[in-house]
């Protein structure tokens, strides 16, 4: 009789653990996740999440800065990105037509949080299933890469 009692107790315990007594699921009463980007400020939605807290000022293309950016891009980014074709990551030739320079810098400098919280970055990850790693660039290096993108965009328009 002891075995039967133990078996009955085990079945009752299993049923209650699975919600078998009609109890509400443990998630009831918890709020659903916020709409994509609902926790972001208008600045963050436009310019991304990261160390760049104000929009950068863009003037005429600084060709010396663009050359440094090209070297950084070739050394750190070109294994996954091409300018005019989708590769591991998206094509970047017309990136600045879609995103602000500040957004691009925040994506370079803070990809983990961007993929976690920013709706555009989440969509990008859905389209390109390889997440961009944080390459440890400085703000100056990220700005130089943006300048390289600007320089390349100007060259492709004149072709």
Secondary structure as GFF3:
##gff-version 3
##sequence-region A 1 159
A	DSSP	alpha_helix	2	17	.	.	.	ID=ss1
A	DSSP	alpha_helix	42	47	.	.	.	ID=ss2
A	DSSP	alpha_helix	63	72	.	.	.	ID=ss3
A	DSSP	pi_helix	73	77	.	.	.	ID=ss4
A	DSSP	alpha_helix	95	98	.	.	.	ID=ss5
A	DSSP	alpha_helix	101	109	.	.	.	ID=ss6
A	DSSP	alpha_helix	111	117	.	.	.	ID=ss7
A	DSSP	alpha_helix	119	127	.	.	.	ID=ss8
A	DSSP	alpha_helix	139	157	.	.	.	ID=ss9
###
